[in-house]
């Protein structure tokens, strides 16, 4: 049995509303695959665009950030903005 035959067999047992959902989903899949185009990447295309990344970008965030203590989070972000953060205090 082919995939098309198996699909038709399954669709027969669905309600008209469910069949409409299957039809809508199939249309969505066709639209999505039609819109995807594989573009070749060009090395150095945006090298004139400067970017900046903090030296401490990978310092772990304190538990207060994740647990929601906004006062401590504000003091932590103030340290980041002034770049006066001490890694011993963060951990």
N, C-alpha and C positions, 0 to 999 in steps of 0.2 A: 504494500500500500504506500502510495506517495505521500509526501507532506500535505499536498493540496487536498488529496482525498481524505486524509486523517483530519485535517482542519474542517472540511465540509461536514464530516461525520459528527464532529464535536459541536459545530455551530447549529446543527439541526435540533439539538436537544436544549438549546438556550431559548429564553423568552425573547420576544421582539426587542425589548429594551436592552437586554444583554447583547443581542446580535448587533444593535446599533453601536454599543460600546466597542465591540470588536471591530466594526467597520471604522469608527472614529480613530481607534488606536492604529489600525493599519494605515489610514490616511496620514496620521501623525508620523509614523515610521517612514513612510515614503517621502514626506516633506522634509524630515530631518536628514535623511540620507541624501536628498537632492541638494540641500544647502551646504553640505560639508564638502569643501574642496581642499585638497592637499596642496598647499603652497610650498614651494621650495624656499628654505631658509637662506637668507643672505648674510654671511658673516660680516660683522662690522657695519651693518646698516645704520645703526643709531649711535655710533661711537662719538659723535659730536655732542650728544646729550649727556651732560655731566650729572652724576648722582653722588650722593654722600651717604655714608653709613657710619653710625657711631662705632667707636672702637669697642664698646661694651654691649653691642647689640645682642650678644648671646649669653649675657648674664641672666641667670634664672630669675624669674619674677618671684617676689616674696609671696608667702601664703596669703597675706592680706589681700593681695590682688585677686586671688581666686575665691577667697572667702567673703569678700565684700566689705572689709573695713576701709571705708573711703578716706578717713583721716590719714591713715598710714599710707594708703596708696598715693594721696596727694603729696605727702612729704617725699615719697619715693620718686615720683615723677618730677618733683622740683629738683631733686638731686640729679636726675638724668638730664634735665634741661640745662643745669649749670655745669654739667660734666664733672661734678665733684663727688662722684659716687665712690665709695670704698667697698671693694668686693667682699671684705670680711663682714661688713655690716649687712649686706644683702643676703648672704647665705645664713 
